[in-house]
Each structure stands twice: as structure tokens, then as C-alpha cells.
Amino acid sequence: MEPDQIADALTAFINTNIMARGHPVRPNDDLEAAGLDSMALLKVLLFIEAEFGFWIPDEDLVRDTLRSPLALANYIRRRQSPS
């Protein structure tokens, strides 16, 4: 999957399962500014594990990785790429 497709999947999950009553997020939106708290981020991480087949290790749970759906998508794409 390309990063844009991954970002769309993440955005759809967030908007359907987390932001259902709030303002929907877009791929480039800052997730913290959108109001996602630690419990919401945990839901996103569980979605990534179920959908993409891996858990993001603690050392990669940094602001740059978690900033937006697109930032997460770029991280996922890098993890999916053969080394």
C-alpha cells in the first residue's frame, strides 16, 4: 500500500471510531491538536497491529511518528518495505 492509501485507512478508522461526534480529521491534521488523547492513540495502535500486522515498538512512539495520520502512514510504509 502507498502512504496515501494507508493514511486514508487510518483517517477513516479515526473518524469512525474515535471522532464520531467530533470534528473529522484529515490525513495531515495534527492528532494531538484534534483532541486525541492517550486512550485514543492506543486504539489507533491496536488498529495498526490488526490491519498491518505489527506493533510499533516503544522507541518509535515519538511525536514525529504519531503527529498525523500521514506521518503514521509513512512510518508504516517504511516498516513494510523490505530492508
C-alpha positions in Angstrom: 0.0 0.0 0.0 1.1 3.5 -0.7 1.3 6.1 2.1 -1.8 8.0 0.9 -3.9 4.8 0.9 -2.6 3.9 4.4 -3.3 7.5 5.6 -6.9 7.2 4.2 -7.4 3.9 6.1 -6.1 5.5 9.3 -8.2 8.6 8.9 -11.3 6.5 8.2 -10.7 4.5 11.3 -10.1 7.6 13.5 -13.1 9.4 12.1 -15.4 6.4 12.5 -14.2 5.0 15.8 -12.8 8.0 17.7 -14.0 11.3 16.3 -17.6 10.0 15.6 -19.1 13.0 17.3 -16.2 15.5 16.9 -14.6 17.3 14.0 -13.3 14.8 11.5 -9.6 14.6 10.9 -7.8 14.8 7.6 -4.5 13.0 6.7 -2.3 16.0 7.5 -4.1 17.0 10.7 -2.2 17.1 14.0 -3.7 14.3 16.1 -2.9 15.9 19.4 -4.4 19.2 18.3 -7.5 17.3 17.1 -8.0 16.1 20.6 -6.8 12.5 20.5 -5.6 11.5 24.0 -3.5 8.5 25.1 -6.5 6.2 25.1 -7.4 7.2 21.5 -3.8 6.7 20.4 -3.9 3.2 21.9 -6.9 2.4 19.8 -5.1 3.6 16.7 -2.1 1.5 17.6 -4.3 -1.6 18.1 -5.9 -0.9 14.7 -2.4 -0.7 13.1 -1.5 -4.0 14.7 -4.7 -5.7 13.4 -4.6 -4.1 10.0 -0.9 -4.1 9.2 0.4 -7.0 11.3 2.9 -5.3 13.6 3.2 -3.4 16.8 5.1 -0.1 16.9 7.9 -0.5 19.4 8.2 1.9 22.3 11.3 3.6 20.9 9.3 4.6 17.8 6.4 6.0 19.7 7.6 9.6 19.3 5.9 12.8 18.2 7.3 12.7 14.7 5.7 9.2 14.2 2.4 10.0 15.9 1.9 13.5 14.6 -0.7 12.8 11.9 -2.3 10.0 10.0 0.1 10.7 7.1 3.1 10.6 9.5 1.9 7.2 10.8 1.3 6.1 7.2 4.9 7.0 6.2 6.2 5.0 9.2 4.0 2.0 8.4 5.2 2.1 4.7 8.8 2.2 5.8 8.2 -0.8 8.1 6.5 -2.7 5.3 9.4 -2.0 2.8 11.9 -4.8 2.5 15.3 -3.9 4.1 
